[in-house]
């Protein structure tokens, strides 16, 4: 009897050092717990990596009005080098570029839905006291989410570090459906807009695109 052969997708895990540097880049001046959440690594492991990176002058810890870990200039250069090397090693730059282009087409629609969440058609602030109105805007967001799902799927098939975006966006959307309005755009939690914005920054950073140049070429 001939044994059947199953073909599994090849996983592409990122190096832990890169994940920590990338987490600090995306969440500048963040405590170790936040960096660990973004990197999807144990807090103790991230703490050890940060201490080592600080020894090598790649990250710094700042206290004051802005408190937390941040990259140094050398750290930014190293993080960008590692990102480029990762794309080269896995041969997935073209896939990430395609996903980014599709994401960019959806981004203006997300901004439009966010505006509708904040302001009604008559230019009055949305006080979230009209359940039918809010339900309609969440419905628009749900439709948009259905179209970004394939983009997320393609990204996470190429690089493991993109696996976290799908459950985080889904969680925010489900909370909105339950009437928890803060999960649309509140900045200090994993609201839908917060996670979407982070994904945008992640794609720009991964591909080495400056946001100002993106805007100029839009």
ChimeraX commands (.cxc) that place a marker at each C-alpha (Angstrom):
marker #1 position 0.00,0.00,0.00 radius 0.5
marker #1 position 1.31,3.40,-0.94 radius 0.5
marker #1 position 1.32,5.82,1.94 radius 0.5
marker #1 position -0.51,9.04,1.31 radius 0.5
marker #1 position 1.49,12.21,1.61 radius 0.5
marker #1 position 0.05,15.36,3.19 radius 0.5
marker #1 position 1.43,18.70,2.14 radius 0.5
marker #1 position 1.57,21.21,4.97 radius 0.5
marker #1 position 2.24,24.87,4.72 radius 0.5
marker #1 position 5.77,25.76,5.76 radius 0.5
marker #1 position 5.79,27.88,8.89 radius 0.5
marker #1 position 8.18,30.79,8.98 radius 0.5
marker #1 position 8.87,31.81,12.57 radius 0.5
marker #1 position 10.75,35.04,13.11 radius 0.5
marker #1 position 13.85,35.19,15.26 radius 0.5
marker #1 position 13.03,36.19,18.85 radius 0.5
marker #1 position 15.54,39.04,18.75 radius 0.5
marker #1 position 13.81,40.50,15.71 radius 0.5
marker #1 position 10.38,40.04,17.31 radius 0.5
marker #1 position 11.45,42.05,20.35 radius 0.5
marker #1 position 13.03,44.83,18.28 radius 0.5
marker #1 position 9.96,44.89,16.05 radius 0.5
marker #1 position 7.64,45.03,19.07 radius 0.5
marker #1 position 9.55,48.00,20.47 radius 0.5
marker #1 position 9.42,49.72,17.07 radius 0.5
marker #1 position 5.64,49.30,16.81 radius 0.5
marker #1 position 4.97,50.26,20.45 radius 0.5
marker #1 position 7.61,52.85,21.23 radius 0.5
marker #1 position 8.01,53.77,24.92 radius 0.5
marker #1 position 6.12,50.66,25.95 radius 0.5
marker #1 position 6.56,48.56,29.09 radius 0.5
marker #1 position 7.91,45.05,28.76 radius 0.5
marker #1 position 4.42,43.54,29.05 radius 0.5
marker #1 position 3.20,45.45,25.99 radius 0.5
marker #1 position 6.29,44.54,23.97 radius 0.5
marker #1 position 5.78,40.90,24.95 radius 0.5
marker #1 position 2.14,41.02,23.84 radius 0.5
marker #1 position 3.07,42.43,20.43 radius 0.5
marker #1 position 5.99,40.00,20.03 radius 0.5
marker #1 position 3.82,37.10,21.29 radius 0.5
marker #1 position 6.62,35.95,23.59 radius 0.5
marker #1 position 6.78,35.28,27.35 radius 0.5
marker #1 position 7.36,38.42,29.38 radius 0.5
marker #1 position 10.43,36.96,31.14 radius 0.5
marker #1 position 12.04,36.08,27.80 radius 0.5
marker #1 position 11.36,39.53,26.41 radius 0.5
marker #1 position 12.83,41.13,29.53 radius 0.5
marker #1 position 16.07,39.16,29.04 radius 0.5
marker #1 position 16.24,40.14,25.38 radius 0.5
marker #1 position 15.68,43.80,26.23 radius 0.5
marker #1 position 18.46,43.74,28.81 radius 0.5
marker #1 position 20.82,42.21,26.24 radius 0.5
marker #1 position 19.76,44.66,23.53 radius 0.5
marker #1 position 20.28,47.55,25.95 radius 0.5
marker #1 position 23.81,46.28,26.66 radius 0.5
marker #1 position 24.52,46.45,22.93 radius 0.5
marker #1 position 23.08,49.95,22.61 radius 0.5
marker #1 position 20.06,48.93,20.53 radius 0.5
marker #1 position 17.29,49.88,22.96 radius 0.5
marker #1 position 16.94,52.32,25.82 radius 0.5
marker #1 position 14.58,52.60,28.76 radius 0.5
marker #1 position 13.15,56.00,29.54 radius 0.5
marker #1 position 11.19,57.23,32.55 radius 0.5
marker #1 position 9.11,60.37,32.73 radius 0.5
marker #1 position 6.12,61.60,30.76 radius 0.5
marker #1 position 6.88,58.88,28.22 radius 0.5
marker #1 position 7.97,55.75,30.04 radius 0.5
marker #1 position 9.09,52.49,28.52 radius 0.5
marker #1 position 11.41,50.87,26.00 radius 0.5
marker #1 position 12.38,52.52,22.73 radius 0.5
marker #1 position 14.85,51.83,19.94 radius 0.5
marker #1 position 18.05,53.79,19.62 radius 0.5
marker #1 position 19.21,54.92,16.18 radius 0.5
marker #1 position 21.41,51.82,16.05 radius 0.5
marker #1 position 18.45,49.71,17.11 radius 0.5
marker #1 position 16.25,51.07,14.31 radius 0.5
marker #1 position 18.97,50.31,11.78 radius 0.5
marker #1 position 19.38,46.77,13.13 radius 0.5
marker #1 position 15.64,46.15,13.18 radius 0.5
marker #1 position 15.30,47.31,9.57 radius 0.5
marker #1 position 18.28,45.16,8.54 radius 0.5
marker #1 position 16.76,42.08,10.19 radius 0.5
marker #1 position 13.36,42.69,8.58 radius 0.5
marker #1 position 14.92,42.95,5.12 radius 0.5
marker #1 position 17.03,39.85,5.76 radius 0.5
marker #1 position 13.94,37.92,6.88 radius 0.5
marker #1 position 12.03,38.75,3.69 radius 0.5
marker #1 position 15.05,37.75,1.65 radius 0.5
marker #1 position 15.61,34.49,3.54 radius 0.5
marker #1 position 11.98,33.40,3.24 radius 0.5
marker #1 position 11.55,34.73,-0.29 radius 0.5
marker #1 position 8.22,36.32,0.58 radius 0.5
marker #1 position 8.68,40.00,-0.21 radius 0.5
marker #1 position 6.40,39.86,-3.25 radius 0.5
marker #1 position 3.60,38.24,-1.22 radius 0.5
marker #1 position 3.88,40.88,1.53 radius 0.5
marker #1 position 3.97,43.64,-1.10 radius 0.5
marker #1 position 0.79,42.28,-2.69 radius 0.5
marker #1 position -0.94,42.05,0.71 radius 0.5
marker #1 position 0.13,45.60,1.49 radius 0.5
marker #1 position -1.28,46.89,-1.81 radius 0.5
marker #1 position -4.63,45.20,-1.11 radius 0.5
marker #1 position -4.64,46.52,2.46 radius 0.5
marker #1 position -3.93,50.04,1.18 radius 0.5
marker #1 position -7.02,49.87,-1.04 radius 0.5
marker #1 position -9.13,49.14,2.04 radius 0.5
marker #1 position -7.52,51.72,4.32 radius 0.5
marker #1 position -9.55,54.75,3.09 radius 0.5
marker #1 position -12.74,52.77,3.72 radius 0.5
marker #1 position -11.70,52.11,7.32 radius 0.5
marker #1 position -11.12,55.85,7.78 radius 0.5
marker #1 position -14.57,56.57,6.32 radius 0.5
marker #1 position -16.23,54.10,8.69 radius 0.5
marker #1 position -14.31,55.60,11.64 radius 0.5
marker #1 position -15.59,59.05,10.67 radius 0.5
marker #1 position -19.15,57.70,10.53 radius 0.5
marker #1 position -18.64,56.26,14.01 radius 0.5
marker #1 position -17.60,59.65,15.34 radius 0.5
marker #1 position -19.89,61.95,13.33 radius 0.5
marker #1 position -23.41,61.50,11.98 radius 0.5
marker #1 position -24.51,62.55,8.51 radius 0.5
marker #1 position -25.80,65.87,9.83 radius 0.5
marker #1 position -22.30,66.71,11.14 radius 0.5
marker #1 position -23.29,66.20,14.77 radius 0.5
marker #1 position -21.14,64.19,17.14 radius 0.5
marker #1 position -22.24,60.61,17.59 radius 0.5
marker #1 position -23.20,60.30,21.26 radius 0.5
marker #1 position -23.77,56.56,20.80 radius 0.5
marker #1 position -27.32,56.92,22.07 radius 0.5
marker #1 position -28.86,55.67,18.82 radius 0.5
marker #1 position -28.51,51.88,18.75 radius 0.5
marker #1 position -29.79,51.59,15.19 radius 0.5
marker #1 position -27.21,54.07,13.91 radius 0.5
marker #1 position -24.33,52.41,15.75 radius 0.5
marker #1 position -25.49,48.98,14.59 radius 0.5
marker #1 position -25.43,50.21,11.02 radius 0.5
marker #1 position -21.85,51.51,11.32 radius 0.5
marker #1 position -20.69,48.27,12.95 radius 0.5
marker #1 position -22.34,46.49,10.03 radius 0.5
marker #1 position -20.20,48.54,7.63 radius 0.5
marker #1 position -17.13,47.61,9.65 radius 0.5
marker #1 position -18.09,43.93,9.58 radius 0.5
marker #1 position -18.36,44.06,5.79 radius 0.5
marker #1 position -14.95,45.68,5.55 radius 0.5
marker #1 position -13.50,43.14,7.97 radius 0.5
marker #1 position -14.68,40.34,5.69 radius 0.5
marker #1 position -12.59,41.85,2.90 radius 0.5
marker #1 position -9.44,42.30,4.98 radius 0.5
marker #1 position -9.60,38.69,6.24 radius 0.5
marker #1 position -8.00,37.23,3.06 radius 0.5
marker #1 position -5.17,39.75,3.36 radius 0.5
marker #1 position -4.55,38.65,6.94 radius 0.5
marker #1 position -4.67,35.02,5.88 radius 0.5
marker #1 position -2.05,35.49,3.18 radius 0.5
marker #1 position 0.24,37.38,5.56 radius 0.5
marker #1 position 0.10,34.80,8.34 radius 0.5
marker #1 position 0.75,31.98,5.88 radius 0.5
marker #1 position 4.00,33.68,4.94 radius 0.5
marker #1 position 5.21,34.91,8.33 radius 0.5
marker #1 position 4.19,33.57,11.74 radius 0.5
marker #1 position 4.50,37.01,13.32 radius 0.5
marker #1 position 1.33,38.12,11.49 radius 0.5
marker #1 position -0.84,35.50,13.24 radius 0.5
marker #1 position -1.86,37.85,16.04 radius 0.5
marker #1 position -3.68,40.45,13.95 radius 0.5
marker #1 position -6.65,38.29,12.94 radius 0.5
marker #1 position -7.76,37.32,16.50 radius 0.5
marker #1 position -7.16,40.84,17.79 radius 0.5
marker #1 position -9.32,42.42,15.08 radius 0.5
marker #1 position -11.98,39.76,15.52 radius 0.5
marker #1 position -12.03,40.34,19.28 radius 0.5
marker #1 position -12.54,44.09,18.81 radius 0.5
marker #1 position -15.31,43.50,16.27 radius 0.5
marker #1 position -17.12,41.02,18.51 radius 0.5
marker #1 position -17.00,43.46,21.42 radius 0.5
marker #1 position -18.47,46.15,19.20 radius 0.5
marker #1 position -21.26,43.82,18.19 radius 0.5
marker #1 position -22.01,43.38,21.90 radius 0.5
marker #1 position -22.36,47.14,22.29 radius 0.5
marker #1 position -18.94,47.96,23.78 radius 0.5
marker #1 position -18.42,51.18,21.82 radius 0.5
marker #1 position -14.90,51.88,23.11 radius 0.5
marker #1 position -13.60,48.95,21.07 radius 0.5
marker #1 position -13.96,50.92,17.85 radius 0.5
marker #1 position -11.19,53.47,18.22 radius 0.5
marker #1 position -10.05,53.90,21.85 radius 0.5
marker #1 position -6.26,54.25,21.66 radius 0.5
marker #1 position -5.19,52.65,24.94 radius 0.5
marker #1 position -6.78,49.27,24.24 radius 0.5
marker #1 position -6.69,46.81,21.33 radius 0.5
marker #1 position -9.60,48.58,19.64 radius 0.5
marker #1 position -10.26,47.87,15.97 radius 0.5
marker #1 position -8.67,51.11,14.80 radius 0.5
marker #1 position -5.67,50.62,17.12 radius 0.5
marker #1 position -4.91,47.15,15.74 radius 0.5
marker #1 position -5.58,48.24,12.14 radius 0.5
marker #1 position -3.20,51.19,12.56 radius 0.5
marker #1 position -0.53,48.88,14.01 radius 0.5
marker #1 position -0.91,46.49,11.07 radius 0.5
marker #1 position -0.47,49.42,8.70 radius 0.5
marker #1 position 2.69,50.50,10.51 radius 0.5
marker #1 position 3.90,46.89,10.53 radius 0.5
marker #1 position 3.53,46.57,6.75 radius 0.5
marker #1 position 5.22,49.90,6.09 radius 0.5
marker #1 position 8.08,49.01,8.41 radius 0.5
marker #1 position 8.46,45.49,7.04 radius 0.5
marker #1 position 8.71,46.76,3.46 radius 0.5
marker #1 position 10.89,49.73,4.35 radius 0.5
marker #1 position 8.34,52.32,3.22 radius 0.5
marker #1 position 8.20,55.72,4.90 radius 0.5
marker #1 position 4.66,56.83,5.71 radius 0.5
marker #1 position 5.31,60.30,4.29 radius 0.5
marker #1 position 6.32,58.81,0.95 radius 0.5
marker #1 position 3.28,56.55,0.97 radius 0.5
marker #1 position 1.03,59.58,1.40 radius 0.5
marker #1 position 2.85,61.44,-1.37 radius 0.5
marker #1 position 2.39,58.55,-3.78 radius 0.5
marker #1 position -1.22,57.76,-2.86 radius 0.5
marker link #1:1,2 radius 0.2
marker link #1:2,3 radius 0.2
marker link #1:3,4 radius 0.2
marker link #1:4,5 radius 0.2
marker link #1:5,6 radius 0.2
marker link #1:6,7 radius 0.2
marker link #1:7,8 radius 0.2
marker link #1:8,9 radius 0.2
marker link #1:9,10 radius 0.2
marker link #1:10,11 radius 0.2
marker link #1:11,12 radius 0.2
marker link #1:12,13 radius 0.2
marker link #1:13,14 radius 0.2
marker link #1:14,15 radius 0.2
marker link #1:15,16 radius 0.2
marker link #1:16,17 radius 0.2
marker link #1:17,18 radius 0.2
marker link #1:18,19 radius 0.2
marker link #1:19,20 radius 0.2
marker link #1:20,21 radius 0.2
marker link #1:21,22 radius 0.2
marker link #1:22,23 radius 0.2
marker link #1:23,24 radius 0.2
marker link #1:24,25 radius 0.2
marker link #1:25,26 radius 0.2
marker link #1:26,27 radius 0.2
marker link #1:27,28 radius 0.2
marker link #1:28,29 radius 0.2
marker link #1:29,30 radius 0.2
marker link #1:30,31 radius 0.2
marker link #1:31,32 radius 0.2
marker link #1:32,33 radius 0.2
marker link #1:33,34 radius 0.2
marker link #1:34,35 radius 0.2
marker link #1:35,36 radius 0.2
marker link #1:36,37 radius 0.2
marker link #1:37,38 radius 0.2
marker link #1:38,39 radius 0.2
marker link #1:39,40 radius 0.2
marker link #1:40,41 radius 0.2
marker link #1:41,42 radius 0.2
marker link #1:42,43 radius 0.2
marker link #1:43,44 radius 0.2
marker link #1:44,45 radius 0.2
marker link #1:45,46 radius 0.2
marker link #1:46,47 radius 0.2
marker link #1:47,48 radius 0.2
marker link #1:48,49 radius 0.2
marker link #1:49,50 radius 0.2
marker link #1:50,51 radius 0.2
marker link #1:51,52 radius 0.2
marker link #1:52,53 radius 0.2
marker link #1:53,54 radius 0.2
marker link #1:54,55 radius 0.2
marker link #1:55,56 radius 0.2
marker link #1:56,57 radius 0.2
marker link #1:57,58 radius 0.2
marker link #1:58,59 radius 0.2
marker link #1:59,60 radius 0.2
marker link #1:60,61 radius 0.2
marker link #1:61,62 radius 0.2
marker link #1:62,63 radius 0.2
marker link #1:63,64 radius 0.2
marker link #1:64,65 radius 0.2
marker link #1:65,66 radius 0.2
marker link #1:66,67 radius 0.2
marker link #1:67,68 radius 0.2
marker link #1:68,69 radius 0.2
marker link #1:69,70 radius 0.2
marker link #1:70,71 radius 0.2
marker link #1:71,72 radius 0.2
marker link #1:72,73 radius 0.2
marker link #1:73,74 radius 0.2
marker link #1:74,75 radius 0.2
marker link #1:75,76 radius 0.2
marker link #1:76,77 radius 0.2
marker link #1:77,78 radius 0.2
marker link #1:78,79 radius 0.2
marker link #1:79,80 radius 0.2
marker link #1:80,81 radius 0.2
marker link #1:81,82 radius 0.2
marker link #1:82,83 radius 0.2
marker link #1:83,84 radius 0.2
marker link #1:84,85 radius 0.2
marker link #1:85,86 radius 0.2
marker link #1:86,87 radius 0.2
marker link #1:87,88 radius 0.2
marker link #1:88,89 radius 0.2
marker link #1:89,90 radius 0.2
marker link #1:90,91 radius 0.2
marker link #1:91,92 radius 0.2
marker link #1:92,93 radius 0.2
marker link #1:93,94 radius 0.2
marker link #1:94,95 radius 0.2
marker link #1:95,96 radius 0.2
marker link #1:96,97 radius 0.2
marker link #1:97,98 radius 0.2
marker link #1:98,99 radius 0.2
marker link #1:99,100 radius 0.2
marker link #1:100,101 radius 0.2
marker link #1:101,102 radius 0.2
marker link #1:102,103 radius 0.2
marker link #1:103,104 radius 0.2
marker link #1:104,105 radius 0.2
marker link #1:105,106 radius 0.2
marker link #1:106,107 radius 0.2
marker link #1:107,108 radius 0.2
marker link #1:108,109 radius 0.2
marker link #1:109,110 radius 0.2
marker link #1:110,111 radius 0.2
marker link #1:111,112 radius 0.2
marker link #1:112,113 radius 0.2
marker link #1:113,114 radius 0.2
marker link #1:114,115 radius 0.2
marker link #1:115,116 radius 0.2
marker link #1:116,117 radius 0.2
marker link #1:117,118 radius 0.2
marker link #1:118,119 radius 0.2
marker link #1:119,120 radius 0.2
marker link #1:120,121 radius 0.2
marker link #1:121,122 radius 0.2
marker link #1:122,123 radius 0.2
marker link #1:123,124 radius 0.2
marker link #1:124,125 radius 0.2
marker link #1:125,126 radius 0.2
marker link #1:126,127 radius 0.2
marker link #1:127,128 radius 0.2
marker link #1:128,129 radius 0.2
marker link #1:129,130 radius 0.2
marker link #1:130,131 radius 0.2
marker link #1:131,132 radius 0.2
marker link #1:132,133 radius 0.2
marker link #1:133,134 radius 0.2
marker link #1:134,135 radius 0.2
marker link #1:135,136 radius 0.2
marker link #1:136,137 radius 0.2
marker link #1:137,138 radius 0.2
marker link #1:138,139 radius 0.2
marker link #1:139,140 radius 0.2
marker link #1:140,141 radius 0.2
marker link #1:141,142 radius 0.2
marker link #1:142,143 radius 0.2
marker link #1:143,144 radius 0.2
marker link #1:144,145 radius 0.2
marker link #1:145,146 radius 0.2
marker link #1:146,147 radius 0.2
marker link #1:147,148 radius 0.2
marker link #1:148,149 radius 0.2
marker link #1:149,150 radius 0.2
marker link #1:150,151 radius 0.2
marker link #1:151,152 radius 0.2
marker link #1:152,153 radius 0.2
marker link #1:153,154 radius 0.2
marker link #1:154,155 radius 0.2
marker link #1:155,156 radius 0.2
marker link #1:156,157 radius 0.2
marker link #1:157,158 radius 0.2
marker link #1:158,159 radius 0.2
marker link #1:159,160 radius 0.2
marker link #1:160,161 radius 0.2
marker link #1:161,162 radius 0.2
marker link #1:162,163 radius 0.2
marker link #1:163,164 radius 0.2
marker link #1:164,165 radius 0.2
marker link #1:165,166 radius 0.2
marker link #1:166,167 radius 0.2
marker link #1:167,168 radius 0.2
marker link #1:168,169 radius 0.2
marker link #1:169,170 radius 0.2
marker link #1:170,171 radius 0.2
marker link #1:171,172 radius 0.2
marker link #1:172,173 radius 0.2
marker link #1:173,174 radius 0.2
marker link #1:174,175 radius 0.2
marker link #1:175,176 radius 0.2
marker link #1:176,177 radius 0.2
marker link #1:177,178 radius 0.2
marker link #1:178,179 radius 0.2
marker link #1:179,180 radius 0.2
marker link #1:180,181 radius 0.2
marker link #1:181,182 radius 0.2
marker link #1:182,183 radius 0.2
marker link #1:183,184 radius 0.2
marker link #1:184,185 radius 0.2
marker link #1:185,186 radius 0.2
marker link #1:186,187 radius 0.2
marker link #1:187,188 radius 0.2
marker link #1:188,189 radius 0.2
marker link #1:189,190 radius 0.2
marker link #1:190,191 radius 0.2
marker link #1:191,192 radius 0.2
marker link #1:192,193 radius 0.2
marker link #1:193,194 radius 0.2
marker link #1:194,195 radius 0.2
marker link #1:195,196 radius 0.2
marker link #1:196,197 radius 0.2
marker link #1:197,198 radius 0.2
marker link #1:198,199 radius 0.2
marker link #1:199,200 radius 0.2
marker link #1:200,201 radius 0.2
marker link #1:201,202 radius 0.2
marker link #1:202,203 radius 0.2
marker link #1:203,204 radius 0.2
marker link #1:204,205 radius 0.2
marker link #1:205,206 radius 0.2
marker link #1:206,207 radius 0.2
marker link #1:207,208 radius 0.2
marker link #1:208,209 radius 0.2
marker link #1:209,210 radius 0.2
marker link #1:210,211 radius 0.2
marker link #1:211,212 radius 0.2
marker link #1:212,213 radius 0.2
marker link #1:213,214 radius 0.2
marker link #1:214,215 radius 0.2
marker link #1:215,216 radius 0.2
marker link #1:216,217 radius 0.2
marker link #1:217,218 radius 0.2
view
